[in-house]
Amino acid sequence: MVKKKNKKINKKAWVVTVNMGYGHQRASHPFSNIAQDGIMVANDYQGIPAGDKRKWESSRKFYEMVSRAKHLPLIGEYIFGLYDKYFQSIASFYPKRDLSKPNLQLKQMYRMINKGWGKNLIASLNKKNLKLPFLTTFFVPAFFAEEHGYEGEIYCVLCDADISRTWAPLAPAKSRIKYLAPNNRVLERLKLYGVPKKNIYLTGFPLPKENIGGRDMKIIKKDLWHRIHHLDPKHHFIDKYKESLVHYLGKENGQHTKDCKLNLTFAVGGAGAQRELGMDIVKSLKEKIKKDELIVNLVAGVHKDVYDYFTKNIKKVGLSKYLNKNINILFEKDKNIYFDKFNKLLRRTDILWTKPSELTFYNGLGIPIIMAPPIGSQEVFNQRWLRAIGGGVNQLNPKHTHQWLPDWLGSGWLAEAALQGFLDAPKFGAYKIEELLFKGKIKKEDGVELL
């Protein structure tokens, strides 16, 4: 009897993202290990035609300009409101109805695609004749792949808790794009937009594997036990729910080093917005920083101007000697290095303070989120989703952080938000997406509803 040889699966894919803020590249970063020839940036790859580059650049610069303009006195809110309404607004979900009619932005986008936008990218991949899965974290490259005849399967990762009509194709019923939804609301929203059920998979957002520790979540459980001790210094939550904590996190992970300090991380958005908020937090917590009671991590990302702003203002408030001690600034020129360092920082982060961007889903790592004001419709829906699962709270006046934050810690509220995120927010998105790409099916996430 001749034994059949198992066909070796080539666990590689074309991983395609875009350089527009952080969200889409952050979602692609967990797939670095399966990316054939590295992660491709659709608006900035070697050999991109000048015309394609111009189309992308004008869009990116316009978005960043509008995002920053939001904070201008008098006219800022008006300018951003117009942009939000006409380019990224999300229709109300109820009453459920047919929302498949394409909007003006989508029609304009397809006109450019049909004139050749993105054709070079897809032709270059087809030329290699590998027919690998095409995995993208932005809708435009997915449209490129379909309209310009990519020869393999096309997958699109969605990066928010709800999405506008622009994410779905012009003729969704005829499309072959497979959508990877971060939660159940996005799955249902895609149906309203006319995407066939067979082309929608509920995966969860792809969180960094190095912060999870496999399907048994060894890393999350250990980090969360440690975090809960910081978030509940008076043990109100721990004493009340000790049995549940042991059940979900394991008794062996419950040891805690008492001399560690609370770590509060504030992350600026991809367009560099809300940097002023970071300094309001530092000023309010100034005395606690000086008394060695906590550590504040300011995330400037890849924005040198934000890094300079933080260092200049830290000096102004008389805290220079605490830099790299109780105040740390994360800045890197390279986005991939930044993502790696940010993921490491999250492991020792007890509270993440940021606007409700794609980082909303990082609550699944058991990190409570204090939400800064949202920028744009999609962030309003991210905010609603996070509050619905109990994993985050809206910020109070940042100038009084030194008063309300100790009250929240004393009550155990943030410890509860940390556990709630661990229990209810999806964690296995990166694993599930790889399973779908290479095995054609997804393993169910036991005991967790992807809300």
C-alpha positions as CSV (number, residue, x, y, z in Angstrom):
1,M,0.0,0.0,0.0
2,V,1.4,3.4,-1.1
3,K,1.1,6.1,1.5
4,K,-0.2,9.4,0.3
5,K,2.0,12.3,0.9
6,N,0.5,15.2,2.7
7,K,0.4,18.2,0.5
8,K,2.4,20.9,2.2
9,I,0.5,24.1,2.6
10,N,2.4,27.2,1.6
11,K,1.6,29.4,4.6
12,K,2.3,32.7,2.8
13,A,0.0,35.5,1.6
14,W,0.2,38.8,0.0
15,V,-0.4,41.1,2.9
16,V,-1.4,44.6,1.7
17,T,-2.0,47.7,3.9
18,V,-2.0,51.5,3.5
19,N,-0.1,54.2,5.2
20,M,-3.0,56.3,6.5
21,G,-2.8,56.8,10.2
22,Y,-2.0,53.8,12.3
23,G,-5.1,51.6,12.1
24,H,-4.6,49.7,8.9
25,Q,-0.9,49.1,9.4
26,R,-1.5,48.1,13.0
27,A,-4.0,45.5,11.8
28,S,-1.6,44.1,9.2
29,H,1.4,43.9,11.6
30,P,0.4,40.6,13.2
31,F,0.8,39.0,9.8
32,S,4.4,40.0,9.2
33,N,5.4,36.3,9.6
34,I,3.2,35.1,6.7
35,A,3.7,38.1,4.4
36,Q,5.3,37.1,1.1
37,D,8.2,39.5,0.4
38,G,7.1,41.5,3.5
39,I,4.0,43.6,4.1
40,M,3.2,45.8,1.0
41,V,2.0,49.3,1.5
42,A,-0.4,50.0,-1.4
43,N,0.2,53.8,-1.4
44,D,4.0,53.6,-1.0
45,Y,5.6,50.5,-2.6
46,Q,8.6,50.3,-4.9
47,G,7.6,50.9,-8.5
48,I,4.2,52.6,-7.7
49,P,3.2,54.8,-10.7
50,A,3.5,58.5,-10.1
51,G,-0.2,59.0,-10.9
52,D,-1.3,56.3,-8.3
53,K,1.0,57.9,-5.8
54,R,-0.5,61.3,-6.3
55,K,-4.1,60.0,-5.8
56,W,-3.1,58.3,-2.5
57,E,-1.1,61.2,-1.2
58,S,-3.8,63.8,-1.8
59,S,-6.2,61.6,0.2
60,R,-3.9,61.0,3.1
61,K,-2.7,64.6,3.5
62,F,-6.3,65.8,3.3
63,Y,-7.4,63.4,6.1
64,E,-4.5,64.4,8.3
65,M,-5.1,68.1,7.7
66,V,-8.8,67.8,8.6
67,S,-8.1,65.6,11.7
68,R,-5.7,68.3,13.1
69,A,-8.0,71.1,12.0
70,K,-10.7,69.7,14.3
71,H,-9.1,71.5,17.3
72,L,-8.9,74.9,15.6
73,P,-11.1,77.4,17.5
74,L,-14.4,78.4,15.9
75,I,-14.0,76.7,12.5
76,G,-12.3,73.4,13.4
77,E,-15.5,71.5,14.4
78,Y,-17.3,72.8,11.3
79,I,-14.6,71.7,8.9
80,F,-14.3,68.2,10.3
81,G,-18.1,67.9,10.6
82,L,-18.5,68.4,6.8
83,Y,-15.7,65.9,6.1
84,D,-17.2,63.4,8.4
85,K,-20.7,63.8,7.0
86,Y,-19.8,63.4,3.4
87,F,-16.9,61.0,3.5
88,Q,-17.1,58.6,6.5
89,S,-20.6,58.9,8.1
90,I,-22.3,55.6,9.1
91,A,-26.1,55.3,8.7
92,S,-28.2,54.3,11.7
93,F,-28.5,50.6,11.9
94,Y,-32.2,50.5,12.8
95,P,-34.7,50.1,11.3
96,K,-32.9,47.4,9.3
97,R,-33.2,48.1,5.6
98,D,-31.5,47.7,2.3
99,L,-28.4,50.0,2.4
100,S,-26.7,48.5,-0.7
101,K,-27.0,51.6,-2.8
102,P,-23.5,53.0,-3.4
103,N,-22.6,56.5,-2.1
104,L,-20.9,59.2,-4.1
105,Q,-17.5,58.6,-2.6
106,L,-17.6,54.9,-3.7
107,K,-18.7,55.8,-7.2
108,Q,-15.9,58.3,-7.6
109,M,-13.4,55.7,-6.3
110,Y,-14.5,53.1,-8.8
111,R,-14.3,55.6,-11.7
112,M,-10.6,56.1,-10.8
113,I,-10.0,52.3,-10.5
114,N,-11.6,51.7,-13.8
115,K,-9.3,54.2,-15.3
116,G,-6.3,52.2,-14.1
117,W,-5.7,53.2,-10.4
118,G,-4.2,50.2,-8.7
119,K,-3.7,48.1,-11.9
120,N,0.1,48.2,-11.6
121,L,0.0,46.7,-8.0
122,I,-2.3,43.8,-9.0
123,A,-0.4,43.1,-12.3
124,S,2.9,42.9,-10.4
125,L,1.4,40.2,-8.1
126,N,-0.2,38.2,-10.9
127,K,3.1,38.3,-12.8
128,K,4.7,36.3,-10.0
129,N,2.1,33.5,-10.6
130,L,1.9,32.4,-7.0
131,K,-1.8,32.9,-6.6
132,L,-1.4,33.4,-2.8
133,P,-4.3,34.7,-0.7
134,F,-4.6,38.5,-1.0
135,L,-5.1,39.9,2.5
136,T,-5.6,43.6,2.9
137,T,-6.6,45.8,5.9
138,F,-8.2,48.5,3.7
139,F,-11.1,48.3,1.2
140,V,-9.4,50.1,-1.7
141,P,-6.7,47.5,-2.4
142,A,-9.5,44.8,-2.2
143,F,-11.3,46.7,-4.9
144,F,-8.1,46.9,-6.9
145,A,-7.7,43.2,-6.7
146,E,-11.2,42.4,-7.8
147,E,-11.5,45.0,-10.6
148,H,-8.0,44.3,-12.0
149,G,-8.4,40.5,-11.9
150,Y,-6.3,39.2,-9.1
151,E,-5.9,35.5,-9.7
152,G,-6.2,34.3,-6.1
153,E,-8.6,34.7,-3.2
154,I,-9.3,38.2,-1.8
155,Y,-9.7,38.9,1.9
156,C,-10.4,42.2,3.6
157,V,-9.9,42.9,7.3
158,L,-12.2,45.5,8.9
159,C,-10.7,47.7,11.5
160,D,-13.7,49.4,13.4
161,A,-16.7,48.3,15.4
162,D,-19.0,49.6,12.6
163,I,-18.3,50.7,9.0
164,S,-19.6,53.0,6.4
165,R,-21.0,51.9,3.0
166,T,-17.7,52.7,1.4
167,W,-16.2,49.5,2.7
168,A,-18.5,47.3,0.6
169,P,-18.0,47.0,-3.2
170,L,-20.0,48.8,-5.8
171,A,-22.0,45.7,-6.7
172,P,-21.7,43.6,-3.4
173,A,-23.9,40.8,-4.5
174,K,-21.6,40.0,-7.4
175,S,-18.3,40.5,-5.5
176,R,-15.9,37.7,-4.6
177,I,-14.2,39.7,-1.8
178,K,-14.3,37.9,1.6
179,Y,-14.7,40.2,4.6
180,L,-13.2,39.5,8.0
181,A,-15.4,41.2,10.6
182,P,-14.1,42.2,14.0
183,N,-17.5,41.9,15.7
184,N,-21.1,40.8,15.1
185,R,-22.3,44.4,14.4
186,V,-20.0,44.7,11.4
187,L,-21.1,41.3,10.2
188,E,-24.7,42.4,10.2
189,R,-23.9,45.8,8.7
190,L,-22.2,44.1,5.7
191,K,-25.4,42.1,5.1
192,L,-27.4,45.4,5.0
193,Y,-24.8,46.7,2.5
194,G,-25.7,43.7,0.3
195,V,-22.6,41.5,0.9
196,P,-23.6,37.8,0.7
197,K,-23.4,35.9,4.0
198,K,-21.1,33.4,2.4
199,N,-18.5,36.1,2.0
200,I,-18.5,37.3,5.6
201,Y,-16.5,35.7,8.4
202,L,-16.6,36.6,12.1
203,T,-12.9,36.6,13.2
204,G,-12.3,39.5,15.6
205,F,-9.7,42.2,15.2
206,P,-6.1,40.8,14.7
207,L,-4.4,41.6,18.0
208,P,-0.6,41.0,18.4
209,K,0.1,37.3,19.1
210,E,3.1,38.2,21.4
211,N,0.6,39.8,23.8
212,I,-1.7,36.8,23.8
213,G,0.4,33.7,24.2
214,G,-1.4,31.2,22.1
215,R,-4.9,29.8,22.3
216,D,-4.5,29.1,26.0
217,M,-3.6,32.8,26.5
218,K,-0.7,32.3,28.9
219,I,0.6,35.8,28.4
220,I,-2.7,37.6,28.8
221,K,-3.6,35.7,32.0
222,K,-0.3,36.4,33.6
223,D,-0.3,40.1,32.6
224,L,-3.9,40.6,33.6
225,W,-3.5,39.2,37.1
226,H,-0.6,41.5,37.6
227,R,-2.6,44.5,36.2
228,I,-5.6,43.8,38.4
229,H,-3.5,44.2,41.5
230,H,-2.5,47.7,40.3
231,L,-6.1,48.6,39.3
232,D,-7.6,47.5,42.6
233,P,-5.2,48.6,45.3
234,K,-7.8,48.2,48.1
235,H,-8.8,44.7,46.9
236,H,-12.5,45.5,46.7
237,F,-12.8,43.8,43.3
238,I,-10.3,41.1,44.0
239,D,-11.9,40.0,47.3
240,K,-15.4,40.0,45.8
241,Y,-14.6,38.1,42.6
242,K,-11.6,36.0,43.7
243,E,-13.2,32.7,42.7
244,S,-14.0,34.1,39.2
245,L,-10.4,35.5,38.8
246,V,-8.9,32.1,39.8
247,H,-11.3,30.3,37.4
248,Y,-10.6,32.5,34.4
249,L,-6.9,33.5,35.0
250,G,-5.5,30.5,36.9
251,K,-4.4,30.5,40.5
252,E,-0.7,30.1,39.5
253,N,-0.8,33.5,37.8
254,G,-2.0,35.4,40.9
255,Q,1.4,36.2,42.4
256,H,2.1,39.9,42.5
257,T,5.2,42.0,43.1
258,K,4.0,44.8,45.3
259,D,6.8,47.3,44.7
260,C,5.7,47.8,41.0
261,K,4.0,51.1,40.1
262,L,0.9,51.8,38.2
263,N,1.6,52.4,34.5
264,L,-0.7,54.8,32.6
265,T,-0.2,55.0,28.8
266,F,-1.5,57.8,26.7
267,A,-1.5,57.2,22.9
268,V,-1.7,60.0,20.4
269,G,-3.7,59.3,17.2
270,G,-2.2,58.5,13.9
271,A,-2.6,62.1,12.6
272,G,-0.9,63.4,15.7
273,A,-4.1,64.7,17.1
274,Q,-4.9,65.3,20.9
275,R,-1.2,65.8,21.9
276,E,-2.4,68.6,24.2
277,L,-4.5,66.1,26.1
278,G,-1.3,64.2,26.9
279,M,0.2,67.2,28.6
280,D,-3.0,68.0,30.5
281,I,-2.7,64.5,32.0
282,V,1.0,65.0,32.9
283,K,0.3,68.4,34.5
284,S,-2.5,67.0,36.6
285,L,-0.5,64.0,37.8
286,K,2.7,66.1,38.3
287,E,2.8,65.6,42.1
288,K,2.2,61.9,41.9
289,I,5.0,61.6,39.3
290,K,7.4,63.5,41.6
291,K,6.3,61.3,44.6
292,D,7.2,58.1,42.6
293,E,3.6,56.9,42.8
294,L,3.1,56.1,39.1
295,I,4.6,56.0,35.6
296,V,3.1,57.9,32.6
297,N,4.0,56.7,29.2
298,L,3.4,59.1,26.3
299,V,3.1,57.5,22.9
300,A,4.2,59.9,20.1
301,G,4.3,57.1,17.6
302,V,6.3,58.0,14.4
303,H,5.6,61.8,14.8
304,K,8.8,63.7,15.6
305,D,6.8,66.9,16.1
306,V,4.7,65.2,18.8
307,Y,7.8,63.9,20.5
308,D,9.3,67.4,20.4
309,Y,6.1,68.8,21.8
310,F,6.1,66.4,24.7
311,T,9.8,66.9,25.6
312,K,9.5,70.7,25.3
313,N,6.4,70.9,27.6
314,I,7.7,68.4,30.1
315,K,10.7,70.7,30.5
316,K,8.3,73.7,30.9
317,V,6.4,72.1,33.8
318,G,9.6,71.2,35.6
319,L,9.6,67.5,35.1
320,S,12.8,67.0,32.9
321,K,14.6,65.0,35.5
322,Y,11.8,62.4,35.5
323,L,12.1,61.7,31.8
324,N,13.0,58.0,31.2
325,K,12.1,57.3,34.8
326,N,8.5,58.1,35.7
327,I,7.7,59.7,32.3
328,N,8.6,57.8,29.2
329,I,8.0,58.9,25.6
330,L,7.7,56.2,22.9
331,F,8.9,57.6,19.5
332,E,10.3,55.7,16.5
333,K,10.8,56.7,12.9
334,D,10.0,53.3,11.6
335,K,6.4,52.2,12.0
336,N,7.2,48.5,12.3
337,I,9.7,49.2,15.1
338,Y,7.1,51.4,16.7
339,F,4.4,48.7,16.6
340,D,6.8,46.2,18.2
341,K,7.8,48.5,21.0
342,F,4.2,49.6,21.6
343,N,3.1,46.0,21.9
344,K,5.9,45.4,24.5
345,L,4.8,48.6,26.3
346,L,1.2,47.3,26.5
347,R,2.4,44.3,28.5
348,R,3.3,46.6,31.4
349,T,0.5,49.1,30.8
350,D,-2.3,49.1,33.4
351,I,-4.5,51.7,31.8
352,L,-4.6,52.8,28.2
353,W,-5.9,56.3,27.6
354,T,-6.6,57.1,23.9
355,K,-9.3,58.1,21.4
356,P,-11.6,55.1,20.4
357,S,-9.6,54.1,17.3
358,E,-8.7,50.6,16.4
359,L,-7.0,50.5,19.8
360,T,-10.5,50.0,21.2
361,F,-10.1,46.3,20.4
362,Y,-7.0,46.1,22.5
363,N,-9.3,45.9,25.5
364,G,-9.4,42.2,24.6
365,L,-5.9,42.0,26.1
366,G,-7.4,42.8,29.5
367,I,-6.4,46.5,29.4
368,P,-9.1,49.0,30.5
369,I,-9.4,52.0,28.2
370,I,-10.1,55.6,29.2
371,M,-11.6,57.1,26.1
372,A,-10.6,60.5,24.8
373,P,-13.2,62.3,22.6
374,P,-13.8,60.4,19.3
375,I,-12.7,61.9,16.0
376,G,-15.1,60.8,13.3
377,S,-18.2,58.6,12.9
378,Q,-16.4,55.3,13.1
379,E,-14.8,56.2,16.4
380,V,-18.2,57.2,17.9
381,F,-19.3,53.6,17.1
382,N,-16.1,52.2,18.6
383,Q,-16.8,54.1,21.7
384,R,-20.4,52.8,21.9
385,W,-19.2,49.2,21.4
386,L,-16.5,49.5,24.1
387,R,-19.0,50.9,26.6
388,A,-21.5,48.2,25.7
389,I,-19.1,45.4,26.7
390,G,-18.0,47.3,29.8
391,G,-14.3,47.5,28.8
392,G,-13.8,51.2,28.9
393,V,-15.0,54.6,30.2
394,N,-15.1,58.1,28.9
395,Q,-12.5,60.4,30.3
396,L,-13.5,63.1,32.8
397,N,-11.9,66.5,32.8
398,P,-8.2,65.6,32.2
399,K,-7.1,68.7,34.3
400,H,-8.5,67.0,37.3
401,T,-7.1,63.5,36.6
402,H,-5.2,63.6,40.0
403,Q,-8.6,63.6,41.7
404,W,-10.9,61.3,39.8
405,L,-8.3,58.6,38.8
406,P,-7.5,57.6,42.4
407,D,-11.3,57.4,43.1
408,W,-11.7,55.0,40.1
409,L,-8.8,52.9,41.3
410,G,-10.1,52.8,44.9
411,S,-13.5,51.6,43.7
412,G,-12.1,48.7,41.6
413,W,-14.0,50.0,38.5
414,L,-11.0,49.8,36.2
415,A,-10.1,46.3,37.4
416,E,-13.7,45.3,36.5
417,A,-13.3,46.9,33.0
418,A,-10.0,45.0,32.5
419,L,-11.6,41.6,33.3
420,Q,-14.7,42.5,31.2
421,G,-12.6,43.2,28.2
422,F,-10.7,39.9,28.6
423,L,-14.0,38.0,28.8
424,D,-16.1,39.7,26.1
425,A,-13.8,41.3,23.6
426,P,-12.4,39.1,20.8
427,K,-8.8,38.0,21.2
428,F,-8.0,35.4,18.5
429,G,-8.5,37.5,15.3
430,A,-4.9,36.9,14.0
431,Y,-5.1,33.1,14.6
432,K,-8.6,32.8,13.1
433,I,-7.6,34.8,10.0
434,E,-4.6,32.6,9.4
435,E,-6.8,29.5,9.8
436,L,-9.2,30.8,7.2
437,L,-6.4,31.7,4.8
438,F,-4.6,28.3,4.9
439,K,-7.3,25.8,6.1
440,G,-10.5,27.4,4.7
441,K,-12.3,27.3,8.0
442,I,-12.3,28.9,11.5
443,K,-12.1,27.3,14.9
444,K,-14.8,28.6,17.2
445,E,-13.8,30.7,20.1
446,D,-15.1,28.8,23.1
447,G,-17.4,30.6,25.5
448,V,-17.0,34.1,24.0
449,E,-19.6,36.0,22.0
450,L,-18.0,38.4,19.5
451,L,-20.3,41.3,20.4
